[in-house]
Amino acid sequence: MSELLDLAGIFVFALSGALMGVRKRLDVIGMAVLAGMTALGGGVVRDLILNVPPAAFQSLGYVVTPLVATVVVFFWHPHVARVMPAILILDAAGLGLFCAVGTEKALLYGLTPLHAVLLGVTTAVGGGMLRDIMAGEIPTLLYDRQLYAVPALLGSIAMAALYALDLHGWPATLASAVLAFGLRILAMRYGWRAPLARGVTPTE
């Protein structure tokens, strides 16, 4: 079940990466690279930091799923773009799942709660940051429009707190993921953003 949830999150993240490739007028190879980077980059970075074989290279599904997403966007990108509001909801679910799972994995490998939280956020937003850098965009992590990294951070903190209270397993993961998901949805609904430096006026 957990692997199916992982693959669902990977598929949604890969869709956003492939769509970025379309907007940048990349060919199908460029689209596939951005899709794979978005979907798998955060988890690969996390596992390399933990000094364990990346999960993305231990299951065929982790490699095939971004390719399937690329094919879907290649042929039907106008239709995918039209259902983007629904995709953003699924993306928020993936964000919540990845931050919780990433934090829990880091804790299981003996990292301190602070470092585990940082790795949880990296798992959730690292792929998107790599995608943005490769596509020549300002990474979302540096310009947190509609609170993307902040929900991941709070979800990771919740996971670490529950773990410290000896609450492990899927209930803790689900609760942390739902928290991050809910905050992301509320941010999109009400346009919440992280504050700028004092005296700086938003550009939009």
VOROMAR-613854 format. One record per residue (C-alpha): residue number from 0; chain; y, x, z. Coordinates in steps of 0.001 Angstrom, whole numbers, padded with zeros to 6 digits. Layout:
<kolti><num>NUM</num><cadena>A</cadena><Y>Y</Y><X>X</X><Z>Z</Z></kolti>
...
//
This chain:
<kolti><num>0</num><cadena>A</cadena><Y>000000</Y><X>000000</X><Z>000000</Z></kolti>
<kolti><num>1</num><cadena>A</cadena><Y>002407</Y><X>002791</X><Z>000903</Z></kolti>
<kolti><num>2</num><cadena>A</cadena><Y>001771</Y><X>004509</X><Z>-002435</Z></kolti>
<kolti><num>3</num><cadena>A</cadena><Y>002497</Y><X>001262</X><Z>-004298</Z></kolti>
<kolti><num>4</num><cadena>A</cadena><Y>005810</Y><X>000963</X><Z>-002454</Z></kolti>
<kolti><num>5</num><cadena>A</cadena><Y>006558</Y><X>004594</X><Z>-003293</Z></kolti>
<kolti><num>6</num><cadena>A</cadena><Y>005847</Y><X>003970</X><Z>-006978</Z></kolti>
<kolti><num>7</num><cadena>A</cadena><Y>008042</Y><X>000862</X><Z>-006975</Z></kolti>
<kolti><num>8</num><cadena>A</cadena><Y>010920</Y><X>002867</X><Z>-005524</Z></kolti>
<kolti><num>9</num><cadena>A</cadena><Y>010307</Y><X>005678</X><Z>-008007</Z></kolti>
<kolti><num>10</num><cadena>A</cadena><Y>010345</Y><X>003212</X><Z>-010914</Z></kolti>
<kolti><num>11</num><cadena>A</cadena><Y>013671</Y><X>001693</X><Z>-009886</Z></kolti>
<kolti><num>12</num><cadena>A</cadena><Y>015294</Y><X>005094</X><Z>-009325</Z></kolti>
<kolti><num>13</num><cadena>A</cadena><Y>013924</Y><X>006260</X><Z>-012675</Z></kolti>
<kolti><num>14</num><cadena>A</cadena><Y>015489</Y><X>003253</X><Z>-014413</Z></kolti>
<kolti><num>15</num><cadena>A</cadena><Y>018913</Y><X>004265</X><Z>-013101</Z></kolti>
<kolti><num>16</num><cadena>A</cadena><Y>018365</Y><X>007842</X><Z>-014274</Z></kolti>
<kolti><num>17</num><cadena>A</cadena><Y>017298</Y><X>006761</X><Z>-017756</Z></kolti>
<kolti><num>18</num><cadena>A</cadena><Y>020272</Y><X>004393</X><Z>-017991</Z></kolti>
<kolti><num>19</num><cadena>A</cadena><Y>022551</Y><X>007303</X><Z>-017130</Z></kolti>
<kolti><num>20</num><cadena>A</cadena><Y>020969</Y><X>009125</X><Z>-020070</Z></kolti>
<kolti><num>21</num><cadena>A</cadena><Y>021809</Y><X>006203</X><Z>-022364</Z></kolti>
<kolti><num>22</num><cadena>A</cadena><Y>025435</Y><X>006156</X><Z>-021154</Z></kolti>
<kolti><num>23</num><cadena>A</cadena><Y>025674</Y><X>009899</X><Z>-021794</Z></kolti>
<kolti><num>24</num><cadena>A</cadena><Y>024119</Y><X>009450</X><Z>-025269</Z></kolti>
<kolti><num>25</num><cadena>A</cadena><Y>021181</Y><X>011748</X><Z>-024485</Z></kolti>
<kolti><num>26</num><cadena>A</cadena><Y>018001</Y><X>011749</X><Z>-026532</Z></kolti>
<kolti><num>27</num><cadena>A</cadena><Y>014688</Y><X>010509</X><Z>-025158</Z></kolti>
<kolti><num>28</num><cadena>A</cadena><Y>013874</Y><X>013915</X><Z>-023633</Z></kolti>
<kolti><num>29</num><cadena>A</cadena><Y>017189</Y><X>013973</X><Z>-021790</Z></kolti>
<kolti><num>30</num><cadena>A</cadena><Y>016582</Y><X>010424</X><Z>-020593</Z></kolti>
<kolti><num>31</num><cadena>A</cadena><Y>013138</Y><X>011363</X><Z>-019297</Z></kolti>
<kolti><num>32</num><cadena>A</cadena><Y>014511</Y><X>014418</X><Z>-017483</Z></kolti>
<kolti><num>33</num><cadena>A</cadena><Y>017212</Y><X>012369</X><Z>-015763</Z></kolti>
<kolti><num>34</num><cadena>A</cadena><Y>014715</Y><X>009627</X><Z>-014916</Z></kolti>
<kolti><num>35</num><cadena>A</cadena><Y>012269</Y><X>012087</X><Z>-013366</Z></kolti>
<kolti><num>36</num><cadena>A</cadena><Y>014995</Y><X>013984</X><Z>-011537</Z></kolti>
<kolti><num>37</num><cadena>A</cadena><Y>016425</Y><X>010792</X><Z>-010047</Z></kolti>
<kolti><num>38</num><cadena>A</cadena><Y>013082</Y><X>009410</X><Z>-008995</Z></kolti>
<kolti><num>39</num><cadena>A</cadena><Y>011362</Y><X>012557</X><Z>-007715</Z></kolti>
<kolti><num>40</num><cadena>A</cadena><Y>014072</Y><X>015114</X><Z>-006974</Z></kolti>
<kolti><num>41</num><cadena>A</cadena><Y>014762</Y><X>014123</X><Z>-003381</Z></kolti>
<kolti><num>42</num><cadena>A</cadena><Y>011097</Y><X>014068</X><Z>-002408</Z></kolti>
<kolti><num>43</num><cadena>A</cadena><Y>010392</Y><X>017396</X><Z>-004114</Z></kolti>
<kolti><num>44</num><cadena>A</cadena><Y>013299</Y><X>019065</X><Z>-002298</Z></kolti>
<kolti><num>45</num><cadena>A</cadena><Y>012073</Y><X>017601</X><Z>001000</Z></kolti>
<kolti><num>46</num><cadena>A</cadena><Y>008516</Y><X>018852</X><Z>000512</Z></kolti>
<kolti><num>47</num><cadena>A</cadena><Y>009653</Y><X>022312</X><Z>-000561</Z></kolti>
<kolti><num>48</num><cadena>A</cadena><Y>011753</Y><X>022566</X><Z>002599</Z></kolti>
<kolti><num>49</num><cadena>A</cadena><Y>008709</Y><X>021467</X><Z>004624</Z></kolti>
<kolti><num>50</num><cadena>A</cadena><Y>006672</Y><X>024115</X><Z>002771</Z></kolti>
<kolti><num>51</num><cadena>A</cadena><Y>004043</Y><X>021631</X><Z>001629</Z></kolti>
<kolti><num>52</num><cadena>A</cadena><Y>002850</Y><X>020842</X><Z>-001927</Z></kolti>
<kolti><num>53</num><cadena>A</cadena><Y>005248</Y><X>018235</X><Z>-003349</Z></kolti>
<kolti><num>54</num><cadena>A</cadena><Y>003712</Y><X>014758</X><Z>-003353</Z></kolti>
<kolti><num>55</num><cadena>A</cadena><Y>005033</Y><X>014285</X><Z>-006894</Z></kolti>
<kolti><num>56</num><cadena>A</cadena><Y>002515</Y><X>016886</X><Z>-008132</Z></kolti>
<kolti><num>57</num><cadena>A</cadena><Y>-000502</Y><X>015464</X><Z>-006314</Z></kolti>
<kolti><num>58</num><cadena>A</cadena><Y>-000667</Y><X>012057</X><Z>-007958</Z></kolti>
<kolti><num>59</num><cadena>A</cadena><Y>-000608</Y><X>011171</X><Z>-011646</Z></kolti>
<kolti><num>60</num><cadena>A</cadena><Y>001281</Y><X>007981</X><Z>-010866</Z></kolti>
<kolti><num>61</num><cadena>A</cadena><Y>004296</Y><X>009903</X><Z>-009606</Z></kolti>
<kolti><num>62</num><cadena>A</cadena><Y>004647</Y><X>011581</X><Z>-013004</Z></kolti>
<kolti><num>63</num><cadena>A</cadena><Y>003725</Y><X>008620</X><Z>-015210</Z></kolti>
<kolti><num>64</num><cadena>A</cadena><Y>006039</Y><X>006109</X><Z>-013500</Z></kolti>
<kolti><num>65</num><cadena>A</cadena><Y>009335</Y><X>007799</X><Z>-014530</Z></kolti>
<kolti><num>66</num><cadena>A</cadena><Y>007979</Y><X>008125</X><Z>-018073</Z></kolti>
<kolti><num>67</num><cadena>A</cadena><Y>007203</Y><X>004409</X><Z>-018165</Z></kolti>
<kolti><num>68</num><cadena>A</cadena><Y>010718</Y><X>003649</X><Z>-016912</Z></kolti>
<kolti><num>69</num><cadena>A</cadena><Y>012125</Y><X>005890</X><Z>-019656</Z></kolti>
<kolti><num>70</num><cadena>A</cadena><Y>010179</Y><X>003999</X><Z>-022328</Z></kolti>
<kolti><num>71</num><cadena>A</cadena><Y>011407</Y><X>000662</X><Z>-020966</Z></kolti>
<kolti><num>72</num><cadena>A</cadena><Y>015046</Y><X>001814</X><Z>-021053</Z></kolti>
<kolti><num>73</num><cadena>A</cadena><Y>014652</Y><X>003531</X><Z>-024451</Z></kolti>
<kolti><num>74</num><cadena>A</cadena><Y>013602</Y><X>000312</X><Z>-026178</Z></kolti>
<kolti><num>75</num><cadena>A</cadena><Y>015279</Y><X>-002351</X><Z>-024053</Z></kolti>
<kolti><num>76</num><cadena>A</cadena><Y>018311</Y><X>-000715</X><Z>-022399</Z></kolti>
<kolti><num>77</num><cadena>A</cadena><Y>020692</Y><X>-003625</X><Z>-023222</Z></kolti>
<kolti><num>78</num><cadena>A</cadena><Y>018365</Y><X>-006015</X><Z>-021383</Z></kolti>
<kolti><num>79</num><cadena>A</cadena><Y>017900</Y><X>-003578</X><Z>-018480</Z></kolti>
<kolti><num>80</num><cadena>A</cadena><Y>021682</Y><X>-003206</X><Z>-018174</Z></kolti>
<kolti><num>81</num><cadena>A</cadena><Y>022073</Y><X>-006991</X><Z>-018054</Z></kolti>
<kolti><num>82</num><cadena>A</cadena><Y>019738</Y><X>-007291</X><Z>-015066</Z></kolti>
<kolti><num>83</num><cadena>A</cadena><Y>021440</Y><X>-004389</X><Z>-013289</Z></kolti>
<kolti><num>84</num><cadena>A</cadena><Y>022485</Y><X>-006566</X><Z>-010284</Z></kolti>
<kolti><num>85</num><cadena>A</cadena><Y>018798</Y><X>-007211</X><Z>-009580</Z></kolti>
<kolti><num>86</num><cadena>A</cadena><Y>017993</Y><X>-003540</X><Z>-010128</Z></kolti>
<kolti><num>87</num><cadena>A</cadena><Y>020674</Y><X>-002576</X><Z>-007605</Z></kolti>
<kolti><num>88</num><cadena>A</cadena><Y>018968</Y><X>-004764</X><Z>-005024</Z></kolti>
<kolti><num>89</num><cadena>A</cadena><Y>015664</Y><X>-003027</X><Z>-005725</Z></kolti>
<kolti><num>90</num><cadena>A</cadena><Y>017488</Y><X>000311</X><Z>-005642</Z></kolti>
<kolti><num>91</num><cadena>A</cadena><Y>018753</Y><X>-000551</X><Z>-002152</Z></kolti>
<kolti><num>92</num><cadena>A</cadena><Y>015174</Y><X>-001282</X><Z>-001123</Z></kolti>
<kolti><num>93</num><cadena>A</cadena><Y>014077</Y><X>002084</X><Z>-002514</Z></kolti>
<kolti><num>94</num><cadena>A</cadena><Y>016916</Y><X>003786</X><Z>-000656</Z></kolti>
<kolti><num>95</num><cadena>A</cadena><Y>015785</Y><X>002256</X><Z>002625</Z></kolti>
<kolti><num>96</num><cadena>A</cadena><Y>012130</Y><X>003062</X><Z>002047</Z></kolti>
<kolti><num>97</num><cadena>A</cadena><Y>012740</Y><X>006675</X><Z>001033</Z></kolti>
<kolti><num>98</num><cadena>A</cadena><Y>015078</Y><X>007513</X><Z>003916</Z></kolti>
<kolti><num>99</num><cadena>A</cadena><Y>012613</Y><X>006113</X><Z>006452</Z></kolti>
<kolti><num>100</num><cadena>A</cadena><Y>009526</Y><X>007722</X><Z>004912</Z></kolti>
<kolti><num>101</num><cadena>A</cadena><Y>011322</Y><X>011049</X><Z>004443</Z></kolti>
<kolti><num>102</num><cadena>A</cadena><Y>012455</Y><X>011134</X><Z>008062</Z></kolti>
<kolti><num>103</num><cadena>A</cadena><Y>009026</Y><X>010213</X><Z>009379</Z></kolti>
<kolti><num>104</num><cadena>A</cadena><Y>007314</Y><X>012896</X><Z>007279</Z></kolti>
<kolti><num>105</num><cadena>A</cadena><Y>009747</Y><X>015530</X><Z>008538</Z></kolti>
<kolti><num>106</num><cadena>A</cadena><Y>009098</Y><X>014480</X><Z>012143</Z></kolti>
<kolti><num>107</num><cadena>A</cadena><Y>005335</Y><X>014615</X><Z>011597</Z></kolti>
<kolti><num>108</num><cadena>A</cadena><Y>005744</Y><X>018222</X><Z>010419</Z></kolti>
<kolti><num>109</num><cadena>A</cadena><Y>007482</Y><X>019141</X><Z>013668</Z></kolti>
<kolti><num>110</num><cadena>A</cadena><Y>011168</Y><X>019183</X><Z>012699</Z></kolti>
<kolti><num>111</num><cadena>A</cadena><Y>013797</Y><X>018291</X><Z>015260</Z></kolti>
<kolti><num>112</num><cadena>A</cadena><Y>015252</Y><X>014765</X><Z>015025</Z></kolti>
<kolti><num>113</num><cadena>A</cadena><Y>018525</Y><X>016118</X><Z>013596</Z></kolti>
<kolti><num>114</num><cadena>A</cadena><Y>016793</Y><X>018088</X><Z>010859</Z></kolti>
<kolti><num>115</num><cadena>A</cadena><Y>014441</Y><X>015187</X><Z>010163</Z></kolti>
<kolti><num>116</num><cadena>A</cadena><Y>017422</Y><X>012875</X><Z>009662</Z></kolti>
<kolti><num>117</num><cadena>A</cadena><Y>018970</Y><X>015332</X><Z>007214</Z></kolti>
<kolti><num>118</num><cadena>A</cadena><Y>015714</Y><X>015491</X><Z>005267</Z></kolti>
<kolti><num>119</num><cadena>A</cadena><Y>015436</Y><X>011706</X><Z>005310</Z></kolti>
<kolti><num>120</num><cadena>A</cadena><Y>018857</Y><X>011402</X><Z>003702</Z></kolti>
<kolti><num>121</num><cadena>A</cadena><Y>017932</Y><X>014149</X><Z>001234</Z></kolti>
<kolti><num>122</num><cadena>A</cadena><Y>014818</Y><X>012216</X><Z>000229</Z></kolti>
<kolti><num>123</num><cadena>A</cadena><Y>016852</Y><X>009067</X><Z>-000392</Z></kolti>
<kolti><num>124</num><cadena>A</cadena><Y>019904</Y><X>010452</X><Z>-002197</Z></kolti>
<kolti><num>125</num><cadena>A</cadena><Y>018869</Y><X>013929</X><Z>-003369</Z></kolti>
<kolti><num>126</num><cadena>A</cadena><Y>017464</Y><X>012758</X><Z>-006686</Z></kolti>
<kolti><num>127</num><cadena>A</cadena><Y>020602</Y><X>010795</X><Z>-007489</Z></kolti>
<kolti><num>128</num><cadena>A</cadena><Y>022742</Y><X>013791</X><Z>-006609</Z></kolti>
<kolti><num>129</num><cadena>A</cadena><Y>020753</Y><X>016041</X><Z>-008945</Z></kolti>
<kolti><num>130</num><cadena>A</cadena><Y>021005</Y><X>013386</X><Z>-011674</Z></kolti>
<kolti><num>131</num><cadena>A</cadena><Y>024781</Y><X>013180</X><Z>-011312</Z></kolti>
<kolti><num>132</num><cadena>A</cadena><Y>025190</Y><X>016964</X><Z>-011406</Z></kolti>
<kolti><num>133</num><cadena>A</cadena><Y>023050</Y><X>017251</X><Z>-014541</Z></kolti>
<kolti><num>134</num><cadena>A</cadena><Y>024980</Y><X>014400</X><Z>-016170</Z></kolti>
<kolti><num>135</num><cadena>A</cadena><Y>028372</Y><X>015899</X><Z>-015308</Z></kolti>
<kolti><num>136</num><cadena>A</cadena><Y>029327</Y><X>013203</X><Z>-012781</Z></kolti>
<kolti><num>137</num><cadena>A</cadena><Y>030758</Y><X>013473</X><Z>-009259</Z></kolti>
<kolti><num>138</num><cadena>A</cadena><Y>027659</Y><X>013074</X><Z>-007027</Z></kolti>
<kolti><num>139</num><cadena>A</cadena><Y>027545</Y><X>009823</X><Z>-005080</Z></kolti>
<kolti><num>140</num><cadena>A</cadena><Y>026950</Y><X>011872</X><Z>-001954</Z></kolti>
<kolti><num>141</num><cadena>A</cadena><Y>030438</Y><X>013395</X><Z>-002278</Z></kolti>
<kolti><num>142</num><cadena>A</cadena><Y>032205</Y><X>010165</X><Z>-003198</Z></kolti>
<kolti><num>143</num><cadena>A</cadena><Y>030309</Y><X>007496</X><Z>-001307</Z></kolti>
<kolti><num>144</num><cadena>A</cadena><Y>031309</Y><X>004406</X><Z>-003276</Z></kolti>
<kolti><num>145</num><cadena>A</cadena><Y>030145</Y><X>001194</X><Z>-001636</Z></kolti>
<kolti><num>146</num><cadena>A</cadena><Y>028355</Y><X>003148</X><Z>001083</Z></kolti>
<kolti><num>147</num><cadena>A</cadena><Y>025246</Y><X>004681</X><Z>-000471</Z></kolti>
<kolti><num>148</num><cadena>A</cadena><Y>024593</Y><X>007743</X><Z>001669</Z></kolti>
<kolti><num>149</num><cadena>A</cadena><Y>025797</Y><X>006121</X><Z>004912</Z></kolti>
<kolti><num>150</num><cadena>A</cadena><Y>023080</Y><X>003413</X><Z>004966</Z></kolti>
<kolti><num>151</num><cadena>A</cadena><Y>020487</Y><X>006132</X><Z>004287</Z></kolti>
<kolti><num>152</num><cadena>A</cadena><Y>021913</Y><X>008164</X><Z>007166</Z></kolti>
<kolti><num>153</num><cadena>A</cadena><Y>021794</Y><X>005230</X><Z>009597</Z></kolti>
<kolti><num>154</num><cadena>A</cadena><Y>018292</Y><X>004287</X><Z>008473</Z></kolti>
<kolti><num>155</num><cadena>A</cadena><Y>017133</Y><X>007862</X><Z>009048</Z></kolti>
<kolti><num>156</num><cadena>A</cadena><Y>018748</Y><X>007930</X><Z>012495</Z></kolti>
<kolti><num>157</num><cadena>A</cadena><Y>016980</Y><X>004674</X><Z>013378</Z></kolti>
<kolti><num>158</num><cadena>A</cadena><Y>013642</Y><X>006140</X><Z>012257</Z></kolti>
<kolti><num>159</num><cadena>A</cadena><Y>014168</Y><X>009258</X><Z>014369</Z></kolti>
<kolti><num>160</num><cadena>A</cadena><Y>015184</Y><X>007154</X><Z>017385</Z></kolti>
<kolti><num>161</num><cadena>A</cadena><Y>012120</Y><X>004929</X><Z>017109</Z></kolti>
<kolti><num>162</num><cadena>A</cadena><Y>009907</Y><X>007987</X><Z>016743</Z></kolti>
<kolti><num>163</num><cadena>A</cadena><Y>011441</Y><X>009467</X><Z>019905</Z></kolti>
<kolti><num>164</num><cadena>A</cadena><Y>010569</Y><X>006216</X><Z>021698</Z></kolti>
<kolti><num>165</num><cadena>A</cadena><Y>006950</Y><X>006723</X><Z>020579</Z></kolti>
<kolti><num>166</num><cadena>A</cadena><Y>007190</Y><X>003876</X><Z>018067</Z></kolti>
<kolti><num>167</num><cadena>A</cadena><Y>005352</Y><X>005139</X><Z>014977</Z></kolti>
<kolti><num>168</num><cadena>A</cadena><Y>003629</Y><X>003651</X><Z>011960</Z></kolti>
<kolti><num>169</num><cadena>A</cadena><Y>004629</Y><X>001005</X><Z>009456</Z></kolti>
<kolti><num>170</num><cadena>A</cadena><Y>006574</Y><X>-001266</X><Z>011869</Z></kolti>
<kolti><num>171</num><cadena>A</cadena><Y>009038</Y><X>001556</X><Z>012644</Z></kolti>
<kolti><num>172</num><cadena>A</cadena><Y>009229</Y><X>002542</X><Z>008987</Z></kolti>
<kolti><num>173</num><cadena>A</cadena><Y>009825</Y><X>-001050</X><Z>007928</Z></kolti>
<kolti><num>174</num><cadena>A</cadena><Y>012504</Y><X>-001639</X><Z>010567</Z></kolti>
<kolti><num>175</num><cadena>A</cadena><Y>014397</Y><X>001514</X><Z>009558</Z></kolti>
<kolti><num>176</num><cadena>A</cadena><Y>014083</Y><X>000708</X><Z>005863</Z></kolti>
<kolti><num>177</num><cadena>A</cadena><Y>015329</Y><X>-002848</X><Z>006397</Z></kolti>
<kolti><num>178</num><cadena>A</cadena><Y>018341</Y><X>-001548</X><Z>008324</Z></kolti>
<kolti><num>179</num><cadena>A</cadena><Y>019353</Y><X>000795</X><Z>005502</Z></kolti>
<kolti><num>180</num><cadena>A</cadena><Y>018644</Y><X>-001903</X><Z>002906</Z></kolti>
<kolti><num>181</num><cadena>A</cadena><Y>020727</Y><X>-004491</X><Z>004738</Z></kolti>
<kolti><num>182</num><cadena>A</cadena><Y>023686</Y><X>-002160</X><Z>005153</Z></kolti>
<kolti><num>183</num><cadena>A</cadena><Y>023580</Y><X>-001199</X><Z>001474</Z></kolti>
<kolti><num>184</num><cadena>A</cadena><Y>023482</Y><X>-004870</X><Z>000409</Z></kolti>
<kolti><num>185</num><cadena>A</cadena><Y>026407</Y><X>-005726</X><Z>002701</Z></kolti>
<kolti><num>186</num><cadena>A</cadena><Y>028364</Y><X>-002745</X><Z>001342</Z></kolti>
<kolti><num>187</num><cadena>A</cadena><Y>027842</Y><X>-003963</X><Z>-002221</Z></kolti>
<kolti><num>188</num><cadena>A</cadena><Y>028729</Y><X>-007533</X><Z>-001249</Z></kolti>
<kolti><num>189</num><cadena>A</cadena><Y>031932</Y><X>-006693</X><Z>000606</Z></kolti>
<kolti><num>190</num><cadena>A</cadena><Y>032966</Y><X>-003447</X><Z>-001105</Z></kolti>
<kolti><num>191</num><cadena>A</cadena><Y>032658</Y><X>-001272</X><Z>002003</Z></kolti>
<kolti><num>192</num><cadena>A</cadena><Y>033394</Y><X>002421</X><Z>001483</Z></kolti>
<kolti><num>193</num><cadena>A</cadena><Y>033460</Y><X>005543</X><Z>003571</Z></kolti>
<kolti><num>194</num><cadena>A</cadena><Y>037026</Y><X>006415</X><Z>004656</Z></kolti>
<kolti><num>195</num><cadena>A</cadena><Y>039152</Y><X>008933</X><Z>002785</Z></kolti>
<kolti><num>196</num><cadena>A</cadena><Y>041217</Y><X>011627</X><Z>004493</Z></kolti>
<kolti><num>197</num><cadena>A</cadena><Y>044294</Y><X>010336</X><Z>006300</Z></kolti>
<kolti><num>198</num><cadena>A</cadena><Y>047148</Y><X>009625</X><Z>003908</Z></kolti>
<kolti><num>199</num><cadena>A</cadena><Y>044983</Y><X>009755</X><Z>000755</Z></kolti>
<kolti><num>200</num><cadena>A</cadena><Y>045240</Y><X>006669</X><Z>-001439</Z></kolti>
<kolti><num>201</num><cadena>A</cadena><Y>042102</Y><X>005438</X><Z>-003224</Z></kolti>
<kolti><num>202</num><cadena>A</cadena><Y>042199</Y><X>005844</X><Z>-006999</Z></kolti>
<kolti><num>203</num><cadena>A</cadena><Y>040557</Y><X>002442</X><Z>-007613</Z></kolti>
//
